[in-house]
C-alpha cells in the first residue's frame, strides 16, 4: 500500500478491552458508589435501570446522527430522571464520570505487538488515532499510561468533537491535522461498520484486524485483513 500516513482505532486494535459483560457492571457500581457518597439516594437497581434507558437512547440516536456527546451528558440526564438537577459541568457529574473511567481502565491492556509496530512505523509515516469514546480524557490518560501518545501526530476522540465513526467529519479532522490526502492514508481497526465503511467513504484505504468472528453485515470490503498487528508493517510495505 502506498501510504504517507496511518490512522489507528484505539480499543481492540492497540488496546484490548474486556467484554461488556465483564467490565460494565463494576464501572457502573463505582459510579453509583461515588454518587451515593455525594447525596444521590436511590437504590442501585433503580439507578442502573434509568442509566441504561438513557444510554440506550443515546446509542439509538447516535446511529442516525453520528454525534458523540461527552459521557457527562448521559450522567446528567440519568440524575435528572431520578430527580436530581445536576448540569453537565457539575462537579458531582464530572466525579461520577471519573469514577466510571477509573474502573474502566482496570479492564484495558496493551496489545503485545502495539509498541513494537508503532516504533517501526514512527518516523516513516505520519501516525494518527481516531477513536469512538465518550470519555476522551480517559482515552488520553490510557495513551499516556501505556506510553503510546509519543507516537502520534494527531489524536481525535469522538467525545471531544461530538462526531463519531463512521462519520466523515471525524476522519477529515485527522486528515486536516496531518495535512494528507485520503488516498495516501491507511486506517487500521477492528470493526467493519466503523473502521472499514467509515474510512472508505472518505477515500481512505483500510486494514481490518480480525480478532474474532465478525457479525456485522457490511457491504464494503477492507483492502487487507490481518490477524495481529505484527502483520501490519509488511502489509504497508507491499
Number of C-alpha atoms within 10 A of each C-alpha: 15 12 19 18 24 23 27 21 23 22 20 19 22 25 17 15 20 15 9 9 8 11 17 15 14 15 21 22 17 20 22 22 16 20 20 15 10 12 10 17 13 14 10 14 9 10 20 17 12 17 21 13 13 18 18 13 12 17 14 11 13 15 14 8 13 20 19 25 20 19 22 23 21 23 22 25 21 23 20 13 13 16 11 14 13 16 17 17 11 12 11 21 24 17 16 24 27 20 20 24 22 15 19 19 17 12 17 16 16 19 16 14 13 17 17 11 16 21 13 11 18 16 10 12 16 20 24 23 22 24 25 23 22 23 21 20 15 18 21 15 14 19 20 12 12 13 11 17 17 11 18 17 17 18 20 23 25 24 22 17 17 16 22 29 26 22 20 17 17 23 25 16 16 20 20 12 13 16 11 16 16 22 15 16 23 24 27 28 25 25 21 24 16 19 24 27 22 24 27 22 15 17 16 23 23 26 23 22 23 18 13 8 6 11 8 9 8 13 9 13 14 18 16 15 18 16 13 16 21 15 14 19 13 9 14 16 9 7
